[in-house]
Amino acid sequence: MTDAKMALLELVEQEADADLVREMLAFAAERMMDLEIEAKTGVPVGTRSPDRLNHRNGDRDRNWDTRAGRIELAVRS
């Protein structure tokens, strides 16, 4: 494993500021989901474009259970 992954795992396992770790994981997960949807629709969130390939269909809440604890995500589709 890379050093960065090991450092993150150590933080999670030691419960050193678990809130910060959960916030970082939530931010990264939501950003990755946004990028995936941007790739499918052809435009970023909130942008109108004639080149749009698809349309979004709102969002829903989802809980994601991780080693750092439960993370609440807003899944956009």
N, CA, C and O atoms as a CHARMM CRD file, in Angstrom:
* protein
*
  308
    1    1 MET  N      0.82700  -1.18200   0.00000 PROA 1      0.00000
    2    1 MET  CA     0.00000   0.00000   0.00000 PROA 1      0.00000
    3    1 MET  C      0.87200   1.24700   0.00000 PROA 1      0.00000
    4    1 MET  O      2.00800   1.22400   0.47600 PROA 1      0.00000
    5    2 THR  N      0.34100   2.31100  -0.52800 PROA 2      0.00000
    6    2 THR  CA     1.12000   3.54700  -0.55000 PROA 2      0.00000
    7    2 THR  C      1.18000   4.15600   0.84800 PROA 2      0.00000
    8    2 THR  O      0.37600   3.82800   1.72100 PROA 2      0.00000
    9    3 ASP  N      2.13300   5.03400   1.03700 PROA 3      0.00000
   10    3 ASP  CA     2.28900   5.70000   2.33900 PROA 3      0.00000
   11    3 ASP  C      1.05100   6.51300   2.70600 PROA 3      0.00000
   12    3 ASP  O      0.65100   6.54300   3.86900 PROA 3      0.00000
   13    4 ALA  N      0.44100   7.17500   1.71400 PROA 4      0.00000
   14    4 ALA  CA    -0.74800   7.99000   1.98600 PROA 4      0.00000
   15    4 ALA  C     -1.90400   7.13300   2.47000 PROA 4      0.00000
   16    4 ALA  O     -2.61800   7.51200   3.39800 PROA 4      0.00000
   17    5 LYS  N     -2.09100   5.96700   1.83800 PROA 5      0.00000
   18    5 LYS  CA    -3.16600   5.06700   2.26700 PROA 5      0.00000
   19    5 LYS  C     -2.91100   4.55400   3.67200 PROA 5      0.00000
   20    5 LYS  O     -3.83200   4.46200   4.48300 PROA 5      0.00000
   21    6 MET  N     -1.67600   4.22400   3.95600 PROA 6      0.00000
   22    6 MET  CA    -1.33600   3.72600   5.29100 PROA 6      0.00000
   23    6 MET  C     -1.58100   4.79900   6.34200 PROA 6      0.00000
   24    6 MET  O     -2.09000   4.50100   7.42200 PROA 6      0.00000
   25    7 ALA  N     -1.22800   6.02900   6.04300 PROA 7      0.00000
   26    7 ALA  CA    -1.43100   7.12100   6.98900 PROA 7      0.00000
   27    7 ALA  C     -2.92100   7.33500   7.25100 PROA 7      0.00000
   28    7 ALA  O     -3.32200   7.56300   8.39200 PROA 7      0.00000
   29    8 LEU  N     -3.74500   7.26200   6.19600 PROA 8      0.00000
   30    8 LEU  CA    -5.18300   7.42000   6.36700 PROA 8      0.00000
   31    8 LEU  C     -5.76200   6.27000   7.18300 PROA 8      0.00000
   32    8 LEU  O     -6.59100   6.49000   8.06600 PROA 8      0.00000
   33    9 LEU  N     -5.33400   5.05900   6.89400 PROA 9      0.00000
   34    9 LEU  CA    -5.81000   3.90400   7.66200 PROA 9      0.00000
   35    9 LEU  C     -5.41500   4.01500   9.12800 PROA 9      0.00000
   36    9 LEU  O     -6.20600   3.67900  10.00900 PROA 9      0.00000
   37   10 GLU  N     -4.20600   4.47900   9.39700 PROA 10     0.00000
   38   10 GLU  CA    -3.77400   4.65600  10.78200 PROA 10     0.00000
   39   10 GLU  C     -4.63200   5.68800  11.50100 PROA 10     0.00000
   40   10 GLU  O     -4.98200   5.49800  12.66600 PROA 10     0.00000
   41   11 LEU  N     -4.97500   6.78400  10.81600 PROA 11     0.00000
   42   11 LEU  CA    -5.84700   7.79500  11.41100 PROA 11     0.00000
   43   11 LEU  C     -7.20900   7.20200  11.76200 PROA 11     0.00000
   44   11 LEU  O     -7.74500   7.43900  12.84400 PROA 11     0.00000
   45   12 VAL  N     -7.75400   6.42900  10.83100 PROA 12     0.00000
   46   12 VAL  CA    -9.06400   5.82600  11.05200 PROA 12     0.00000
   47   12 VAL  C     -9.01100   4.84200  12.20800 PROA 12     0.00000
   48   12 VAL  O     -9.88300   4.85200  13.07700 PROA 12     0.00000
   49   13 GLU  N     -7.99000   3.99300  12.22100 PROA 13     0.00000
   50   13 GLU  CA    -7.89000   2.97900  13.25400 PROA 13     0.00000
   51   13 GLU  C     -7.63300   3.58900  14.63100 PROA 13     0.00000
   52   13 GLU  O     -8.08900   3.04000  15.63400 PROA 13     0.00000
   53   14 GLN  N     -6.92600   4.69000  14.70100 PROA 14     0.00000
   54   14 GLN  CA    -6.63600   5.32700  15.98100 PROA 14     0.00000
   55   14 GLN  C     -7.75200   6.27400  16.40900 PROA 14     0.00000
   56   14 GLN  O     -7.71600   6.82500  17.51000 PROA 14     0.00000
   57   15 GLU  N     -8.73200   6.45900  15.55100 PROA 15     0.00000
   58   15 GLU  CA    -9.84500   7.35900  15.80800 PROA 15     0.00000
   59   15 GLU  C     -9.37600   8.78200  16.10500 PROA 15     0.00000
   60   15 GLU  O     -9.99300   9.49900  16.89400 PROA 15     0.00000
   61   16 ALA  N     -8.28300   9.17800  15.46600 PROA 16     0.00000
   62   16 ALA  CA    -7.75800  10.53600  15.62900 PROA 16     0.00000
   63   16 ALA  C     -8.59200  11.47200  14.76700 PROA 16     0.00000
   64   16 ALA  O     -8.48600  11.47800  13.54100 PROA 16     0.00000
   65   17 ASP  N     -9.41300  12.25300  15.43000 PROA 17     0.00000
   66   17 ASP  CA   -10.31500  13.19900  14.77400 PROA 17     0.00000
   67   17 ASP  C    -11.14200  12.51500  13.68500 PROA 17     0.00000
   68   17 ASP  O    -11.02700  12.83000  12.50100 PROA 17     0.00000
   69   18 ALA  N    -11.96700  11.58300  14.11500 PROA 18     0.00000
   70   18 ALA  CA   -12.80000  10.80300  13.19800 PROA 18     0.00000
   71   18 ALA  C    -13.73000  11.69200  12.38600 PROA 18     0.00000
   72   18 ALA  O    -14.04800  11.36500  11.24200 PROA 18     0.00000
   73   19 ASP  N    -14.17400  12.81500  12.95700 PROA 19     0.00000
   74   19 ASP  CA   -15.05200  13.71800  12.21200 PROA 19     0.00000
   75   19 ASP  C    -14.35000  14.27000  10.97700 PROA 19     0.00000
   76   19 ASP  O    -14.95100  14.36100   9.90600 PROA 19     0.00000
   77   20 LEU  N    -13.09000  14.63700  11.12200 PROA 20     0.00000
   78   20 LEU  CA   -12.33500  15.15900   9.99100 PROA 20     0.00000
   79   20 LEU  C    -12.16800  14.09000   8.91500 PROA 20     0.00000
   80   20 LEU  O    -12.32100  14.37300   7.72700 PROA 20     0.00000
   81   21 VAL  N    -11.85800  12.87400   9.32500 PROA 21     0.00000
   82   21 VAL  CA   -11.69000  11.78100   8.36800 PROA 21     0.00000
   83   21 VAL  C    -13.00200  11.53500   7.63000 PROA 21     0.00000
   84   21 VAL  O    -13.00200  11.36400   6.41100 PROA 21     0.00000
   85   22 ARG  N    -14.12900  11.51400   8.36000 PROA 22     0.00000
   86   22 ARG  CA   -15.42900  11.30900   7.71300 PROA 22     0.00000
   87   22 ARG  C    -15.74400  12.43000   6.73400 PROA 22     0.00000
   88   22 ARG  O    -16.25100  12.17600   5.64200 PROA 22     0.00000
   89   23 GLU  N    -15.44700  13.67000   7.11800 PROA 23     0.00000
   90   23 GLU  CA   -15.69000  14.79800   6.21600 PROA 23     0.00000
   91   23 GLU  C    -14.84600  14.69000   4.94800 PROA 23     0.00000
   92   23 GLU  O    -15.33500  14.96100   3.85100 PROA 23     0.00000
   93   24 MET  N    -13.59000  14.29600   5.09400 PROA 24     0.00000
   94   24 MET  CA   -12.71900  14.15100   3.92500 PROA 24     0.00000
   95   24 MET  C    -13.22800  13.03800   3.00900 PROA 24     0.00000
   96   24 MET  O    -13.24600  13.20000   1.78900 PROA 24     0.00000
   97   25 LEU  N    -13.64300  11.91000   3.59000 PROA 25     0.00000
   98   25 LEU  CA   -14.17200  10.81000   2.78900 PROA 25     0.00000
   99   25 LEU  C    -15.46000  11.22100   2.08100 PROA 25     0.00000
  100   25 LEU  O    -15.65300  10.89800   0.90900 PROA 25     0.00000
  101   26 ALA  N    -16.33900  11.92800   2.78200 PROA 26     0.00000
  102   26 ALA  CA   -17.59300  12.37800   2.18100 PROA 26     0.00000
  103   26 ALA  C    -17.31800  13.32400   1.01500 PROA 26     0.00000
  104   26 ALA  O    -17.92800  13.19900  -0.04700 PROA 26     0.00000
  105   27 PHE  N    -16.39500  14.27400   1.21500 PROA 27     0.00000
  106   27 PHE  CA   -16.05300  15.21200   0.14800 PROA 27     0.00000
  107   27 PHE  C    -15.51400  14.46800  -1.07100 PROA 27     0.00000
  108   27 PHE  O    -15.93900  14.72300  -2.19800 PROA 27     0.00000
  109   28 ALA  N    -14.57800  13.55100  -0.84300 PROA 28     0.00000
  110   28 ALA  CA   -13.96900  12.81100  -1.95700 PROA 28     0.00000
  111   28 ALA  C    -15.00900  11.96500  -2.67600 PROA 28     0.00000
  112   28 ALA  O    -15.03000  11.93500  -3.90700 PROA 28     0.00000
  113   29 ALA  N    -15.87500  11.27500  -1.93400 PROA 29     0.00000
  114   29 ALA  CA   -16.88800  10.42100  -2.55400 PROA 29     0.00000
  115   29 ALA  C    -17.88200  11.25100  -3.36700 PROA 29     0.00000
  116   29 ALA  O    -18.22100  10.88100  -4.49100 PROA 29     0.00000
  117   30 GLU  N    -18.34900  12.36100  -2.81200 PROA 30     0.00000
  118   30 GLU  CA   -19.30100  13.19300  -3.53700 PROA 30     0.00000
  119   30 GLU  C    -18.67100  13.81800  -4.77500 PROA 30     0.00000
  120   30 GLU  O    -19.32500  13.94000  -5.81100 PROA 30     0.00000
  121   31 ARG  N    -17.42100  14.21100  -4.67400 PROA 31     0.00000
  122   31 ARG  CA   -16.73400  14.78700  -5.84900 PROA 31     0.00000
  123   31 ARG  C    -16.56700  13.74500  -6.93700 PROA 31     0.00000
  124   31 ARG  O    -16.74600  14.04300  -8.11800 PROA 31     0.00000
  125   32 MET  N    -16.22500  12.51900  -6.54800 PROA 32     0.00000
  126   32 MET  CA   -16.07500  11.45000  -7.54100 PROA 32     0.00000
  127   32 MET  C    -17.41600  11.14300  -8.21300 PROA 32     0.00000
  128   32 MET  O    -17.46700  10.90200  -9.41900 PROA 32     0.00000
  129   33 MET  N    -18.50300  11.15200  -7.42800 PROA 33     0.00000
  130   33 MET  CA   -19.82300  10.91500  -8.02500 PROA 33     0.00000
  131   33 MET  C    -20.19000  12.04700  -8.97900 PROA 33     0.00000
  132   33 MET  O    -20.74100  11.79600 -10.05200 PROA 33     0.00000
  133   34 ASP  N    -19.88900  13.29700  -8.59900 PROA 34     0.00000
  134   34 ASP  CA   -20.15900  14.42600  -9.48800 PROA 34     0.00000
  135   34 ASP  C    -19.38600  14.30600 -10.79600 PROA 34     0.00000
  136   34 ASP  O    -19.93000  14.56300 -11.87000 PROA 34     0.00000
  137   35 LEU  N    -18.12400  13.91700 -10.70600 PROA 35     0.00000
  138   35 LEU  CA   -17.31700  13.76200 -11.92100 PROA 35     0.00000
  139   35 LEU  C    -17.86500  12.66000 -12.82100 PROA 35     0.00000
  140   35 LEU  O    -17.85400  12.78700 -14.04600 PROA 35     0.00000
  141   36 GLU  N    -18.34100  11.58600 -12.21500 PROA 36     0.00000
  142   36 GLU  CA   -18.91800  10.49000 -13.00700 PROA 36     0.00000
  143   36 GLU  C    -20.18300  10.95200 -13.72600 PROA 36     0.00000
  144   36 GLU  O    -20.39600  10.61800 -14.89200 PROA 36     0.00000
  145   37 ILE  N    -21.01900  11.71900 -13.03100 PROA 37     0.00000
  146   37 ILE  CA   -22.24500  12.20800 -13.66300 PROA 37     0.00000
  147   37 ILE  C    -21.92200  13.24300 -14.72700 PROA 37     0.00000
  148   37 ILE  O    -22.56800  13.27800 -15.77500 PROA 37     0.00000
  149   38 GLU  N    -20.92500  14.08700 -14.46800 PROA 38     0.00000
  150   38 GLU  CA   -20.50300  15.05200 -15.48300 PROA 38     0.00000
  151   38 GLU  C    -20.04500  14.33700 -16.74900 PROA 38     0.00000
  152   38 GLU  O    -20.31500  14.79900 -17.85800 PROA 38     0.00000
  153   39 ALA  N    -19.36100  13.22300 -16.59000 PROA 39     0.00000
  154   39 ALA  CA   -18.90000  12.45900 -17.75100 PROA 39     0.00000
  155   39 ALA  C    -20.08700  11.88200 -18.52000 PROA 39     0.00000
  156   39 ALA  O    -20.05600  11.81000 -19.74900 PROA 39     0.00000
  157   40 LYS  N    -21.12900  11.47100 -17.80100 PROA 40     0.00000
  158   40 LYS  CA   -22.29100  10.87300 -18.46800 PROA 40     0.00000
  159   40 LYS  C    -23.18400  11.91800 -19.12800 PROA 40     0.00000
  160   40 LYS  O    -23.74700  11.66600 -20.19300 PROA 40     0.00000
  161   41 THR  N    -23.32200  13.10600 -18.49600 PROA 41     0.00000
  162   41 THR  CA   -24.20400  14.13300 -19.06000 PROA 41     0.00000
  163   41 THR  C    -23.48200  15.02800 -20.05700 PROA 41     0.00000
  164   41 THR  O    -24.11100  15.63200 -20.92500 PROA 41     0.00000
  165   42 GLY  N    -22.17300  15.11300 -19.93200 PROA 42     0.00000
  166   42 GLY  CA   -21.40600  15.94000 -20.84900 PROA 42     0.00000
  167   42 GLY  C    -21.20300  17.37500 -20.38100 PROA 42     0.00000
  168   42 GLY  O    -20.51400  18.14400 -21.05200 PROA 42     0.00000
  169   43 VAL  N    -21.79000  17.75500 -19.24200 PROA 43     0.00000
  170   43 VAL  CA   -21.63400  19.10900 -18.70500 PROA 43     0.00000
  171   43 VAL  C    -21.57000  19.06900 -17.18000 PROA 43     0.00000
  172   43 VAL  O    -22.09700  18.13900 -16.56900 PROA 43     0.00000
  173   44 PRO  N    -20.92900  20.06800 -16.55000 PROA 44     0.00000
  174   44 PRO  CA   -20.86200  20.12300 -15.08100 PROA 44     0.00000
  175   44 PRO  C    -22.22200  20.40400 -14.44200 PROA 44     0.00000
  176   44 PRO  O    -23.17900  20.77200 -15.12400 PROA 44     0.00000
  177   45 VAL  N    -22.28800  20.22600 -13.13500 PROA 45     0.00000
  178   45 VAL  CA   -23.50300  20.48000 -12.36100 PROA 45     0.00000
  179   45 VAL  C    -23.96700  21.91900 -12.55300 PROA 45     0.00000
  180   45 VAL  O    -23.15300  22.84200 -12.50900 PROA 45     0.00000
  181   46 GLY  N    -25.26800  22.12000 -12.76500 PROA 46     0.00000
  182   46 GLY  CA   -25.83600  23.45700 -12.85400 PROA 46     0.00000
  183   46 GLY  C    -25.58100  24.19400 -14.15300 PROA 46     0.00000
  184   46 GLY  O    -25.90500  25.37700 -14.26000 PROA 46     0.00000
  185   47 THR  N    -25.01600  23.53400 -15.13000 PROA 47     0.00000
  186   47 THR  CA   -24.69600  24.17000 -16.39600 PROA 47     0.00000
  187   47 THR  C    -25.69700  23.75200 -17.46600 PROA 47     0.00000
  188   47 THR  O    -26.02400  22.57300 -17.60100 PROA 47     0.00000
  189   48 ARG  N    -26.17200  24.72100 -18.21300 PROA 48     0.00000
  190   48 ARG  CA   -27.05300  24.42000 -19.34500 PROA 48     0.00000
  191   48 ARG  C    -26.19700  24.40300 -20.60500 PROA 48     0.00000
  192   48 ARG  O    -25.32800  25.25400 -20.79600 PROA 48     0.00000
  193   49 SER  N    -26.45700  23.42100 -21.45500 PROA 49     0.00000
  194   49 SER  CA   -25.66200  23.31400 -22.66600 PROA 49     0.00000
  195   49 SER  C    -26.43600  22.54900 -23.73400 PROA 49     0.00000
  196   49 SER  O    -27.10100  21.55900 -23.42900 PROA 49     0.00000
  197   50 PRO  N    -26.35500  22.99800 -24.97400 PROA 50     0.00000
  198   50 PRO  CA   -27.00000  22.23600 -26.05300 PROA 50     0.00000
  199   50 PRO  C    -26.26500  20.91300 -26.31600 PROA 50     0.00000
  200   50 PRO  O    -26.79500  20.02700 -26.98600 PROA 50     0.00000
  201   51 ASP  N    -25.05900  20.79100 -25.79200 PROA 51     0.00000
  202   51 ASP  CA   -24.27700  19.57000 -25.98400 PROA 51     0.00000
  203   51 ASP  C    -24.59100  18.49100 -24.95300 PROA 51     0.00000
  204   51 ASP  O    -23.97800  17.42300 -24.96100 PROA 51     0.00000
  205   52 ARG  N    -25.55200  18.76900 -24.05900 PROA 52     0.00000
  206   52 ARG  CA   -25.89200  17.83100 -22.99000 PROA 52     0.00000
  207   52 ARG  C    -26.28800  16.47600 -23.59100 PROA 52     0.00000
  208   52 ARG  O    -27.08600  16.40700 -24.52500 PROA 52     0.00000
  209   53 LEU  N    -25.71800  15.41000 -23.03900 PROA 53     0.00000
  210   53 LEU  CA   -25.99200  14.06200 -23.51300 PROA 53     0.00000
  211   53 LEU  C    -27.13400  13.39700 -22.75700 PROA 53     0.00000
  212   53 LEU  O    -27.72900  12.43800 -23.25000 PROA 53     0.00000
  213   54 ASN  N    -27.44600  13.89900 -21.56200 PROA 54     0.00000
  214   54 ASN  CA   -28.42500  13.27100 -20.69600 PROA 54     0.00000
  215   54 ASN  C    -28.89300  14.32500 -19.69300 PROA 54     0.00000
  216   54 ASN  O    -28.37600  15.44300 -19.69100 PROA 54     0.00000
  217   55 HSD  N    -29.85700  13.98900 -18.85000 PROA 55     0.00000
  218   55 HSD  CA   -30.34600  14.91600 -17.83900 PROA 55     0.00000
  219   55 HSD  C    -30.25300  14.29200 -16.46300 PROA 55     0.00000
  220   55 HSD  O    -30.33100  13.07300 -16.31000 PROA 55     0.00000
  221   56 ARG  N    -30.08700  15.13600 -15.47200 PROA 56     0.00000
  222   56 ARG  CA   -30.06400  14.67100 -14.08400 PROA 56     0.00000
  223   56 ARG  C    -31.48600  14.43800 -13.61200 PROA 56     0.00000
  224   56 ARG  O    -32.44400  14.98200 -14.16100 PROA 56     0.00000
  225   57 ASN  N    -31.59800  13.61100 -12.57200 PROA 57     0.00000
  226   57 ASN  CA   -32.92000  13.25800 -12.07600 PROA 57     0.00000
  227   57 ASN  C    -33.00300  13.45800 -10.56700 PROA 57     0.00000
  228   57 ASN  O    -33.50900  12.58600  -9.86100 PROA 57     0.00000
  229   58 GLY  N    -32.51900  14.58700 -10.05900 PROA 58     0.00000
  230   58 GLY  CA   -32.59900  14.87600  -8.63200 PROA 58     0.00000
  231   58 GLY  C    -31.50900  14.19300  -7.82400 PROA 58     0.00000
  232   58 GLY  O    -30.47500  13.78200  -8.35100 PROA 58     0.00000
  233   59 ASP  N    -31.77400  14.08600  -6.52300 PROA 59     0.00000
  234   59 ASP  CA   -30.80500  13.43100  -5.65300 PROA 59     0.00000
  235   59 ASP  C    -31.53200  12.73100  -4.51800 PROA 59     0.00000
  236   59 ASP  O    -32.72300  12.95100  -4.29400 PROA 59     0.00000
  237   60 ARG  N    -30.80200  11.88600  -3.80900 PROA 60     0.00000
  238   60 ARG  CA   -31.34500  11.15200  -2.67200 PROA 60     0.00000
  239   60 ARG  C    -30.24500  11.01200  -1.64100 PROA 60     0.00000
  240   60 ARG  O    -29.06000  11.06600  -1.97000 PROA 60     0.00000
  241   61 ASP  N    -30.64000  10.83600  -0.40600 PROA 61     0.00000
  242   61 ASP  CA   -29.66700  10.63600   0.66400 PROA 61     0.00000
  243   61 ASP  C    -29.32000   9.16500   0.77300 PROA 61     0.00000
  244   61 ASP  O    -30.16900   8.29700   0.56900 PROA 61     0.00000
  245   62 ARG  N    -28.07500   8.89300   1.09500 PROA 62     0.00000
  246   62 ARG  CA   -27.61400   7.52200   1.28200 PROA 62     0.00000
  247   62 ARG  C    -26.58300   7.50800   2.39000 PROA 62     0.00000
  248   62 ARG  O    -25.68900   8.35300   2.42800 PROA 62     0.00000
  249   63 ASN  N    -26.70800   6.55000   3.28900 PROA 63     0.00000
  250   63 ASN  CA   -25.70500   6.36600   4.33400 PROA 63     0.00000
  251   63 ASN  C    -24.66500   5.37500   3.84500 PROA 63     0.00000
  252   63 ASN  O    -24.99300   4.35400   3.24200 PROA 63     0.00000
  253   64 TRP  N    -23.40900   5.69100   4.11400 PROA 64     0.00000
  254   64 TRP  CA   -22.29500   4.82800   3.71300 PROA 64     0.00000
  255   64 TRP  C    -21.54000   4.47900   4.98300 PROA 64     0.00000
  256   64 TRP  O    -20.94900   5.35100   5.62100 PROA 64     0.00000
  257   65 ASP  N    -21.55900   3.20200   5.35200 PROA 65     0.00000
  258   65 ASP  CA   -20.86300   2.75500   6.55400 PROA 65     0.00000
  259   65 ASP  C    -19.41700   2.42100   6.22500 PROA 65     0.00000
  260   65 ASP  O    -19.14400   1.56500   5.38300 PROA 65     0.00000
  261   66 THR  N    -18.48700   3.10700   6.89700 PROA 66     0.00000
  262   66 THR  CA   -17.05600   2.92100   6.66200 PROA 66     0.00000
  263   66 THR  C    -16.36500   2.61900   7.97800 PROA 66     0.00000
  264   66 THR  O    -16.99900   2.62400   9.03300 PROA 66     0.00000
  265   67 ARG  N    -15.08100   2.35900   7.92000 PROA 67     0.00000
  266   67 ARG  CA   -14.29300   2.16800   9.14500 PROA 67     0.00000
  267   67 ARG  C    -14.28200   3.41900  10.00700 PROA 67     0.00000
  268   67 ARG  O    -14.14700   3.34400  11.22800 PROA 67     0.00000
  269   68 ALA  N    -14.42500   4.55300   9.37100 PROA 68     0.00000
  270   68 ALA  CA   -14.41900   5.82600  10.09300 PROA 68     0.00000
  271   68 ALA  C    -15.78100   6.14800  10.68600 PROA 68     0.00000
  272   68 ALA  O    -15.92400   7.13100  11.41300 PROA 68     0.00000
  273   69 GLY  N    -16.77100   5.33800  10.38500 PROA 69     0.00000
  274   69 GLY  CA   -18.12300   5.58000  10.86800 PROA 69     0.00000
  275   69 GLY  C    -19.07100   5.81500   9.70700 PROA 69     0.00000
  276   69 GLY  O    -18.69100   5.68400   8.54400 PROA 69     0.00000
  277   70 ARG  N    -20.29700   6.15900  10.03000 PROA 70     0.00000
  278   70 ARG  CA   -21.32400   6.38300   9.01500 PROA 70     0.00000
  279   70 ARG  C    -21.14300   7.75700   8.37600 PROA 70     0.00000
  280   70 ARG  O    -20.96200   8.76400   9.06100 PROA 70     0.00000
  281   71 ILE  N    -21.19800   7.77100   7.04600 PROA 71     0.00000
  282   71 ILE  CA   -21.08200   9.00900   6.27300 PROA 71     0.00000
  283   71 ILE  C    -22.37400   9.19800   5.50600 PROA 71     0.00000
  284   71 ILE  O    -22.82900   8.28900   4.81200 PROA 71     0.00000
  285   72 GLU  N    -22.96600  10.37700   5.63000 PROA 72     0.00000
  286   72 GLU  CA   -24.18800  10.68700   4.90400 PROA 72     0.00000
  287   72 GLU  C    -23.82400  11.35400   3.57900 PROA 72     0.00000
  288   72 GLU  O    -23.14900  12.38300   3.55300 PROA 72     0.00000
  289   73 LEU  N    -24.28100  10.75400   2.48300 PROA 73     0.00000
  290   73 LEU  CA   -23.98000  11.27700   1.15500 PROA 73     0.00000
  291   73 LEU  C    -25.27000  11.73800   0.47900 PROA 73     0.00000
  292   73 LEU  O    -26.34200  11.18400   0.72200 PROA 73     0.00000
  293   74 ALA  N    -25.15400  12.74300  -0.35900 PROA 74     0.00000
  294   74 ALA  CA   -26.25500  13.16000  -1.22700 PROA 74     0.00000
  295   74 ALA  C    -25.92700  12.61600  -2.60900 PROA 74     0.00000
  296   74 ALA  O    -25.09100  13.16800  -3.32500 PROA 74     0.00000
  297   75 VAL  N    -26.59000  11.53300  -2.97400 PROA 75     0.00000
  298   75 VAL  CA   -26.32700  10.88900  -4.26100 PROA 75     0.00000
  299   75 VAL  C    -27.15000  11.58800  -5.32400 PROA 75     0.00000
  300   75 VAL  O    -28.38000  11.59200  -5.26900 PROA 75     0.00000
  301   76 ARG  N    -26.47400  12.17300  -6.28100 PROA 76     0.00000
  302   76 ARG  CA   -27.15900  12.89000  -7.37200 PROA 76     0.00000
  303   76 ARG  C    -27.23600  11.98800  -8.57900 PROA 76     0.00000
  304   76 ARG  O    -26.28600  11.27800  -8.90900 PROA 76     0.00000
  305   77 SER  N    -28.37500  12.02300  -9.23000 PROA 77     0.00000
  306   77 SER  CA   -28.50700  11.19900 -10.43400 PROA 77     0.00000
  307   77 SER  C    -29.09000  12.00200 -11.56300 PROA 77     0.00000
  308   77 SER  O    -29.27700  11.47800 -12.66100 PROA 77     0.00000
